[in-house]
Amino acid sequence: MSMPQVSNVVDFELAQLMRADSQAKTAAIKSPASYTEVSQLISGQLQTTLEVAEILEIFFQSSQYLVRYDALHYIHATQSVNVIIGSANALYAVNYRLTFQGEYLGDLFLQRSKKFHEQELISFESLTTSLIFPLRNGLKYHAAIQSALLDPLTGVGNRAAMSKTLQRDMDTARRARQPLSIIMLDIDYFKNINDNYGHACGDKVLTEIAQLLQVQLRTSDAIFRFGGEEFLITLPNTCSEYAQLVGERIRHAIESLVVDFEGQAVTLSASLGCATLHDAEEQDSFIKRSDYALYTAKRNGRNCLQVAG
């Protein structure tokens, strides 16, 4: 998708100061009573949710009463938030970099098929002041939710995130009639690593394995720490044959990985179990089949991949 033409990036707090004189001298496009009504409407409705996408949707719909525009595009890269509301084919955009007392709150793109008049921007900026605090609260809520779904050591998803994501992928696979595979991975002889080098080394091994998996997999795949030294990987729209190829690629990459811990070279290997979703299968059964395949791989000598029946 091509971005509309953006002539410059405007710091929102600075824009407010620059337009202060204009606001004092010039009436809004609609009557002052109309502006007050819209501002109160936005302020009231924005208090009803902490979801960033819902906050922006409310603001987009309500602000249309005062300033007509085609789309609102919001980006906060560090929190992985990217929300587009309305038509994304606009030719022109004004980019506001939102901040509050030095805290970055994201970039807001106001988009339209024709350029904005100065007075329209004045009106929009006046309304946007009511967005700052709800958006700030929404971002804090989003960060808390994301943190609750991540394993604090490795940064990949935890068991709660795994259950939610896997069920979503299962529902999507059945609805779209697409295959879905998962891989259960266990680091071989991990207890020996902890015993010989210490738990700090074990933590470093887990972290580097998680980073390796992120490099090896597609953006549509997902990684979760299942527990201890076990990871579960979801592979949407992936048949058993391709999942085996992915598993073997991961196994070879781990076999080639050398973890440097306090000047000592720690070599690794992993055992993997692969399963592909059956018709009408429940999540517990799906996971158990991959776990049993993993157990079979370990029983067969480790450092290998086993496919579930």
C-alpha positions in Angstrom: 0.0 0.0 0.0 1.5 3.4 -1.0 1.6 6.1 1.6 0.0 9.5 0.7 2.1 12.6 0.1 3.2 14.0 3.5 4.8 17.4 3.2 6.3 17.5 6.7 6.0 16.0 10.1 4.5 18.3 12.7 5.1 18.0 16.4 1.6 18.3 17.9 2.5 20.3 21.0 4.5 22.7 18.8 1.6 23.0 16.4 -0.7 24.0 19.2 1.6 26.8 20.3 2.1 28.0 16.7 -1.7 28.2 16.1 -2.6 29.8 19.4 -2.9 33.3 17.9 -4.9 32.0 14.9 -7.4 30.3 17.2 -7.8 33.4 19.3 -8.6 35.5 16.2 -10.5 33.1 13.9 -13.8 31.4 14.5 -14.1 27.7 13.9 -15.5 26.5 10.6 -18.7 25.7 12.4 -20.2 27.7 15.2 -18.4 27.7 18.6 -21.4 25.8 20.0 -20.9 23.1 17.4 -17.2 22.8 18.3 -18.0 22.6 22.0 -20.6 19.9 21.3 -18.2 17.8 19.3 -15.4 18.2 21.8 -17.7 17.1 24.6 -18.9 14.2 22.6 -15.4 13.0 21.9 -14.2 13.5 25.5 -17.1 11.5 26.8 -16.9 8.6 24.4 -13.2 8.2 24.7 -13.6 7.4 28.4 -15.5 4.2 27.5 -12.6 2.0 26.4 -8.9 1.4 26.8 -8.4 -0.4 23.4 -6.2 1.8 21.2 -8.1 0.8 18.0 -11.5 1.6 19.6 -10.2 5.0 20.9 -9.0 5.9 17.4 -12.3 4.7 15.8 -14.3 6.9 18.2 -12.1 9.9 17.5 -12.3 9.4 13.7 -16.1 9.1 13.6 -16.8 11.9 16.0 -14.3 14.4 14.6 -16.0 14.1 11.2 -18.7 16.4 12.5 -16.2 19.2 12.5 -13.6 18.3 9.9 -14.2 16.0 6.9 -11.4 13.7 6.0 -10.9 10.3 4.5 -8.7 8.3 6.8 -6.9 8.3 10.0 -3.6 6.3 10.2 -1.9 5.7 13.6 1.5 4.1 14.1 3.4 3.4 17.3 6.3 1.2 16.1 7.9 0.3 19.4 4.5 -1.0 20.7 3.7 -2.7 17.4 0.5 -0.7 16.9 -0.6 0.1 13.4 -4.2 1.2 12.9 -5.8 2.4 9.7 -9.4 3.7 9.8 -11.2 4.9 6.7 -10.1 4.9 3.0 -6.3 4.4 2.7 -6.2 5.8 -0.9 -5.9 9.5 0.1 -3.4 11.7 -1.8 -2.5 14.1 1.0 -1.7 13.7 4.7 -0.6 15.8 7.6 1.6 13.9 10.0 1.3 14.8 13.7 4.0 13.4 16.0 2.1 13.1 19.3 3.9 13.7 22.6 3.1 14.5 26.1 5.7 16.1 28.4 8.4 14.5 26.2 6.7 11.1 26.1 6.2 9.8 22.6 2.6 8.7 21.9 2.9 7.7 18.2 2.4 9.3 14.8 -1.1 10.3 13.6 -1.7 10.8 9.9 -4.7 12.8 8.9 -5.5 11.8 5.2 -7.7 13.3 2.5 -8.0 13.3 -1.3 -7.5 17.1 -1.3 -5.2 19.4 0.7 -6.4 20.8 4.1 -7.1 24.4 4.7 -5.4 26.2 7.6 -8.6 26.6 9.5 -9.5 22.9 9.1 -6.1 22.0 10.7 -6.8 24.5 13.5 -10.1 22.8 14.3 -8.6 19.3 14.1 -5.7 20.2 16.4 -8.1 21.6 18.9 -10.1 18.4 18.9 -6.9 16.3 19.1 -6.1 17.6 22.6 -9.0 15.5 23.8 -7.3 12.4 22.3 -4.0 12.7 24.1 -4.9 11.3 27.6 -7.1 8.5 26.5 -4.5 7.4 23.9 -1.8 7.5 26.6 -3.9 5.4 28.9 -4.7 3.0 26.0 -1.0 2.6 25.2 -0.2 1.8 28.8 -3.0 -0.8 28.8 -1.8 -2.3 25.5 1.8 -2.6 26.9 0.5 -4.3 30.0 -1.5 -6.8 28.0 1.4 -7.5 25.7 3.7 -7.9 28.7 1.3 -10.4 30.3 1.5 -12.6 27.2 5.3 -12.7 26.9 7.8 -14.9 28.6 10.0 -12.4 30.5 13.2 -14.3 29.8 13.1 -15.0 26.1 10.6 -12.4 24.9 8.5 -15.0 23.0 4.9 -15.8 23.8 4.0 -17.6 27.1 1.5 -20.4 27.6 -1.5 -18.1 27.9 -0.5 -16.4 24.5 0.0 -19.9 23.0 -3.4 -21.1 23.9 -5.1 -18.0 22.5 -3.0 -17.9 19.3 -3.2 -21.6 18.6 -7.0 -21.6 18.9 -7.3 -18.7 16.6 -5.0 -20.4 14.0 -7.1 -23.6 14.3 -10.3 -21.8 13.7 -8.8 -19.9 10.7 -7.4 -23.2 9.3 -10.8 -24.9 9.4 -12.7 -21.9 8.1 -10.2 -21.4 5.1 -9.7 -25.1 4.7 -6.0 -24.7 5.1 -3.4 -27.0 6.8 -2.0 -26.0 10.2 1.1 -27.6 11.7 2.9 -27.2 15.0 6.4 -28.2 16.2 7.3 -29.0 19.8 11.0 -28.4 20.5 13.1 -29.5 23.4 16.7 -28.6 24.0 18.7 -31.8 24.6 20.5 -32.4 27.9 19.5 -29.0 29.2 19.8 -30.1 32.8 23.5 -30.9 32.1 24.0 -27.4 30.8 22.6 -25.9 34.1 24.6 -28.4 36.2 27.9 -27.9 34.3 27.8 -24.1 33.6 25.1 -22.7 35.9 21.6 -21.4 35.5 22.9 -18.1 34.0 24.2 -20.1 31.1 21.0 -22.0 30.8 19.1 -18.7 30.6 21.5 -17.5 27.9 20.9 -20.7 25.9 17.1 -20.3 26.1 17.4 -16.6 25.0 19.7 -17.4 22.0 17.5 -20.3 20.9 14.4 -18.0 21.0 16.4 -15.5 18.8 17.5 -18.2 16.4 13.9 -19.4 16.0 12.7 -15.9 15.2 15.3 -15.7 12.4 14.4 -19.1 11.0 10.6 -18.6 10.8 8.2 -16.5 8.8 6.4 -13.5 10.3 3.1 -15.4 10.1 4.6 -18.2 12.4 4.6 -17.8 16.1 6.9 -19.0 18.9 6.0 -19.8 22.5 7.9 -21.0 25.5 5.9 -24.0 26.5 7.7 -24.6 29.7 11.3 -25.2 30.9 13.4 -25.8 27.9 10.5 -26.6 25.6 9.2 -24.3 22.8 6.1 -24.7 20.7 6.0 -23.2 17.2 2.8 -22.7 15.2 3.0 -22.9 11.3 -0.2 -21.5 9.7 -1.1 -22.7 6.2 1.7 -25.4 6.4 1.3 -29.0 5.5 3.1 -31.9 7.2 5.8 -32.2 4.5 6.8 -28.5 4.7 6.6 -28.5 8.5 9.2 -31.3 8.5 11.5 -29.3 6.3 11.1 -26.3 8.6 11.8 -28.6 11.6 14.9 -30.0 10.0 16.2 -26.5 9.1 15.7 -25.5 12.8 17.4 -28.6 14.1 20.5 -28.0 11.9 20.6 -24.4 12.9 20.6 -25.3 16.6 23.2 -28.0 16.0 25.4 -25.3 14.4 24.9 -22.8 17.2 27.7 -22.3 19.7 26.8 -20.2 22.8 29.7 -18.3 24.2 29.4 -18.2 28.0 32.2 -16.6 30.0 34.7 -17.8 27.4 33.4 -21.3 27.2 31.8 -22.7 24.0 28.5 -24.5 24.7 27.3 -26.7 21.9 23.6 -27.7 21.6 21.2 -30.0 19.9 17.4 -30.3 20.0 14.7 -32.9 19.6 11.5 -32.0 17.7 8.0 -33.4 17.4 5.8 -32.3 14.5 2.0 -32.6 14.2 -0.6 -31.4 11.6 -4.1 -30.6 12.6 -6.8 -33.3 12.1 -10.4 -32.5 11.3 -12.5 -31.7 14.3 -9.4 -32.1 16.6 -9.3 -30.2 19.9 -6.4 -28.1 21.0 -5.3 -30.5 23.8 -5.2 -33.4 21.4 -3.2 -31.4 18.9 -0.6 -30.4 21.4 -0.4 -33.9 22.9 0.3 -35.5 19.5 3.2 -33.1 19.0 4.5 -33.7 22.5 4.3 -37.5 22.0 6.2 -37.2 18.7 8.8 -35.1 20.7 9.0 -37.9 23.3 9.6 -40.4 20.5 12.4 -38.3 19.1 14.1 -38.2 22.4 13.6 -41.9 22.9 15.2 -42.5 19.5 18.4 -40.9 20.4 17.7 -37.1 20.5 18.8 -34.5 17.9 16.1 -35.6 15.5 12.6 -34.9 14.3 9.6 -37.2 14.7 6.3 -36.7 12.9 3.1 -37.5 14.8 0.6 -40.0 13.3 
